[in-house]
């Protein structure tokens, strides 16, 4: 587990920047305003490049118990690819500049890749703010508490989190990709069964990268005693949420018969008061919807 902005993330970032220079020969390493780590091979100054640059990379943060390869293989694999290309060239020179990037907080907010892609605005042109990024994990908040105080505002926590890894919340628009970037490539584990089923070592994403929408859905009922509240008198929020969950699953399966890239997932569900002897009065859940086409 390596949550973005945690101490383990900080330690991994220091390690990555060091090995990029000492083991892989990066000639310039920098951290942009979104705290993305950019490791350059060849000319890093856009004004001095004649042929543009290639961008490779992924992320090094993980979800809880996320395993060893999600994201990391895309960063370390990119560094290895550059080393192999240099070795194959004979003289150790690359045909054009390469930037290997490790994006910030890809697993939660996708802050780094959003800024890198120039998407630093919310709806109707409003700038991206701490409020729109959502809450930081409680483990990270606990680590930040000695720096900002246990009662720090959401915005103060985000400013401290970004600053901890070299970023700047007020200048995210300055973290855009190099203007002369010609292509971006990411090596990633599949996280699915297709390659194994086909006995293939490598695949190309097809028909394309899917679109993603996240929702939080809240069901309000009435919390009451499990023993004293008769079934006919209950307003059980968890029962309502369960009906919704089953309906979402059924709808997604129907749509997947037409477009097999379509998926819908309820990955987190929180019931309150969350007691064995209480009828749930409130349930919040997350809904993750993905598909390769807007029509779907």
N, C-alpha and C positions, 0 to 999 in steps of 0.2 A: 504494500500500500504506500503510495506516494501522492498525497493530496497536494494540489497546487497551493503554493504559499506557505506550506508547512516547513518545519525544520528539515525534514527529509528531502523536500523539494529544493530548499536552499542548498543543502549539501550536494545534491546531485548536480545542480547547476554549476557549482564551483568545480566539481570534478569534471564535468563535460567540457567546460571552457579550458581547463588545464590540458586534458588529453587531446583536445582538438589541436592545440598548438604543439604539445610535446610529442605526441604519438602519431598524429596524422599530418602535421606540417602546415596547419592553417597559418596564413601570413597576417590575418587580422581577425579579431573577435570583438564583437560589440553587442550591447544590449539596447534595444530600442525602447520607445516610450511605453509600449505594451508589454515590456519585459521579454519579448522574443529574443532568443539568443541567435545571432547571425555569425556564422563561421565562414570566412572568406578564403577562397583559394584562387589566386590571381588578383587582378586589379579590383579593389573594393570601391574606388572613387568613380562614380558614374561619369563624371566629366572627362575621365581619362580612358574610358572603355570605348572601343570602336565597334565591337561585335555584339554588345549586349551581354547578358549573363543567363545562366541556367540556375534555377532554384530547386533544391531538393530538401526533403525533410519531413518531420512529423512532430510529435510531442513526447515529453518524458513524464508528465504527470499521469496518475492512474486513478481509477475508481478504487473503492475499498476492495482489497483482495483481487486486484485486477490482473495479476499474473506478471510474468517477466517480459512479455513481447509486445503487448498492445502499445503502439506509439514508439517505444524505444527502438524496435527493430527498424523503424523508418528513419530514425536519426543516426543510429550507429551504422545501419546498412548504407546510408548515404555517404557517411565518412569512409567506409570501406570501399564503396564504389569509386570515390575520388582517388583513393590510394591505388586501387587497381588500374584506373585509367592513367594515372601518372606512371605507374610501372610499365604499362603496355606502351606508353609513348616513347620509352627509351631515354629521352632527355629529361623526363620528369615534368615536362610542361604540358599544360592543357590547351586545347584549341580556343577556349574562351573561359571567362571567369565563371566560377561556380560558387553559389552561396548555399550553405547547408543551414537550415533554420530549425530551431526547436521552439514550437509555438507554446504560448502561455495558456494554462487553464483550459485545455481543449476538452477535457471531460465534463466540465460544468458549464461555463459560460461561452466557451470558444472565443474568449476575449482576444487572444493573440492572433488567431487566424482571421477574425473579423476585422481587426485593425489592419492587418497585413493586406487584406483584400479591399481596403478603403471603405469598409462598412462601419463607420464610427458614428452613425446617426440612427436615431430611433424613428418612429413614425412621424411624418410631417416635418422632417428635417431637424427634429430636436436632437441635440448632441447626446451621445451615449453617457449615461450617468451611473453613479453607484446604485441608485434606486432601481434602475432597470436591469442591473446585473444580478440582483437577487442576493440572498443571504450567503455568507461564507460558512463553511463547515464549522460545527462547534469546536472541533479539535484545533482548527486554525485560530478561531476567536480566542480560545484559551491561551494559545501561545502569544497572541498579540496583546492580551490584557496587560502584561507588565509594561508595555510600550505606550498604550493608548488609554488604559484604564478599563475596568470591568464594565463600566456603563457607557462606553464610547458609542457614539452614533454609528449608524450603518455606513455613512459616507467616510467617517474618520477611520473605521476599520478597513475599508477598501483602499483608502489612500495609504495607510500603513502597510497593508498587504502588498500592494504594488511596489511601494518604495523598498520593501524588504528584499525584493528580487530585481531592483534596478529600474522599475517602471515609473510612469508619471501620468496620473489620471487626467490631468488637464491638457495633455499633449498627445492623446491617442491618435489624432489625425496625422501625426508625424511618423507613425509606425507603418506606413503603407509600403508595399513591395517596391523594389527598385523599378524605376520608370522604364528601364530598358530590359526588364525580364522577358525572356523569349518563351520559356516553358516552365511549368512546375510539375514535378514528379514526386509521388509518395509511395514508398514500399510499405505495405501493411499486411498484417496477418488477416486471414479471411474472417475469422470468428463465426464460421458457419461450416456446413458439411460438404459443400459442393466439390472442392478440390479433392477431398478424401474419397468421395463417392466416384469421382472420375479418375482417381489415381494420377492426379496432375500435381506438379510441383509449383506451378506458377499460373496465374490467370490475370486477365485484364478486365477491369470493372466495366460491365456492360449491362444494360444499355447506357448507363451513366451514373453519376453520383445522385443519390436520391434526395428529394426535398424532405425537410424535417419540420414538424410543428409540435410544440410542447404546450400542454394545457394543465392547469390545476383546477380540479372540479371539487366543489364543496357541497356536502349534503347536510342539511340541518334538520334535526328531529327534536326529541325531548328526552333528556337524560332522566332516568328513573330507576327505582330499585328493582332488581331482577326477580325478587321473590314476591313483592307486593303489587307489581303492575301486571294486571291480567293481559293476556295476549290481544284481546280485542281493543284494549286501551293504549296499546303501545304505538309510539311514533319512532321506530327504530331506524336511525340513520344508516347503520351498517347494512341492514336488509335492503334499503333503497340503493345503497352504493353497490351491493352485490348484484342486484338486478341490472344496474347500469353496466357493470363489468361484464356480465354474461352477454348482454346485448351488443356491447362493443366487440367482443370476441366473435360473435356470430356474424356481425356486419362485416368485419375485416375478412373473415373466411369467405364470405360471398364475393366481396370485391377481389380477393386474391384469386378466385377462379377465373377472373378476367385479366387481371394484372398481377402476376405473381411477385412483383416487387413491393406490393402493398402490405404493410404490417401495422398493427396497432397494439400497444402494450400499456397495461397499467402496472407500473413497476414499483410504486410506493403507495402505501395506504396507511393513514394514521387515524385511529379511532379515539374519541374522547368521551368519557373520562378514562377509557382503557383500563377498566377494572373488571375482574371476573364476576362480580355481583351487581354490575350496573348495565342497564340498557344504554347503548351508545347514543349520545345526543348530537354528536357532530362527527363527520368523517370527511377528511380531505384526501384526495388521491391525485396522482399524476397520470396524464395520458400522453403517450408518445406515439405520433402518427407519422409514417414515412411512406413514400412512393416515388417512383421515377418520373411520373408525369403530373403536371398541374391538373389535368382533367380527372385523374384518379383521386 
